[in-house]
Structure formats: C-alpha cells, structure tokens
Amino acid sequence: MKPGIIVRVFTLLMAAVFFFPTVIVAGTSFNSSPFVVFPPNGWSLTWYRQVFADGQWTTALLNSLQVGVIAGLIAMLAGTLLAFAAARGRLIPQSVVTSLAMVPVIVPTVVAGLGFYIVTVHIHYTANAWALGLAHATLGVPYVFVNVLAALTAVDPNVEEASRACGASELVTLLRVTVPLIAPAAVIGGVLAFIGSWDEVIVSGFLTSPTFRTIPVLIYGNVRDGSTPATSAVATMVTLVSLLMLGVAAAVPALKGRKSRRKTA
C-alpha cells in the first residue's frame, strides 16, 4: 500500500473519531421524544423551537457572542503588538517575548480561572461581559501571536525598505505596507480566539453568576442536572457556529490572494 493512501486512510479515521460524538449529539437534538436517545425515535425540530423560546438560552447565547467578540478583538490587538515586539523589538529578546505570549498555554486553565476570579472579586468587577471577555482574550493571545509572528517573519524586508526609500515615514510604512501584509494572519488569530472563547467553560465557570451565564456554562449545568434534547440542540448550534468561524478563517487567505491578483491585473 502506498504511503499516500495510508495517510489518507489514517486522516479519515481520525476525522471520524473526532466527529462521531458531534454526530451523536446532533442526532439526539432532532429526537421527537423528551429523552436523549440515539438513534432518534422520530425526527422533530421541537427542541430547537423550545431553545429559541426559552429566555435563559437566548440570553446565554447573546452573552457568549458578546464575550467572544470582545475576546477576539482584544486578543487580536494584544497578540499583534506582542508579535511586533518579538519580531522587530530590540530592547527585549524575542525568546522572552515569545515565552510571555505563550504563558496562557502553559498555565493550567483552572489555575488561570482562579486567578481571574480573585482579581475580579478584589476590584468588584465580576460576572459581566467585559471581565469575562478580557479573561478569554488572555487565553486567545497565543493564537494571534503565533499567526502574526509567522506573517511578520515572512514579510520581505526589501518591501518596507523600498517604501522608506520612496520617502514614506516609519509610521506610514507600518500602516500602508506592513499592516496590510499581516492583516489576514491577525484576523485568523482573532477568529481562533473567538472560537476559543465561544466554547470555554472552565474560566467562565469562575467568572459567571446565575444572572450572567454563557452557553458552555449553561450546557454544563443542564447536563449535570439531567440532559434533555434541548441541550443537544444548543450544543449542535454551538458546533455549527464554530465550524462557520473556522470557514471564515480558512477563507481569509483566499480572499486576500484574490484581491492581490486583481490589483496585479
């Protein structure tokens, strides 16, 4: 058997393993009975209608969207600045900046959640979208940092030098040349940070309350108390949003390349 075929078969098997639980959950969400059963006893959209009619689910959905957008934007800004400091900075070694940016990956999430909780309680600023969004942004910084640092490393120094040789200042070169070149990487990192915030439950468990909950926290609470097909319906919608955002991240480089080809033409 050829190595290429082995790789394809292995990839398909791994994809099946990863997506099988999602298929099961999605199947139970269309069940016509009030119990979580797979295969479904009958097909129905009753539980999706119930989710949108239930105020706690819609409120949690809006909370998650708001927190995710805040986390994605803050992570995109902070990760991009750290990437510039690592790639172009002279005062601090790149290894130090990289280690700082990757701290959220190293520190256990439950420890980070406890730390965020202590800080927010101390300053009396907890259980709201901005506090949780800032915490999630910290966890999302590595996604942006890695992408932008790779993009900055790939930028041809001659392009920036040509801009300065034509009379552009350092700021104009940064805004008109460098930033457009790394923008797709920053957007992809921000999208990944949004996805990380969208399904984060450990840190959210520390920073939410009965009056302010996100979708993952509400799903976890319902599963612990006794899951219903409505919970499966919400979990399916959460997965679809994540897949949609991944599609957006995958489409960004293609759109950038098409725009560049149009300018060249």
Secondary structure, 3 states (H helix, E strand, C coil): CCHHHHHHHHHHHHHHHHHHHHHHHHHHHCECCCCCCCCCCCECCHHHHHHHHCHHHHHHHHHHHHHHHHHHHHHHHHHHHHHHHHHHCCCCCHHHHHHHHCHHHHCCHHHHHHHHHHHHHHCCCCCCHHHHHHHHHHHHHHHHHHHHHHHHHHCCHHHHHHHHHCCCCHHHHHHHHHHHHHHHHHHHHHHHHHHHHHCCCHHHHHHCECCECCHHHHHHHHHHHHCCHHHHHHHHHHHHHHHHHHHHHHHHHHHHHHHHHHHHC
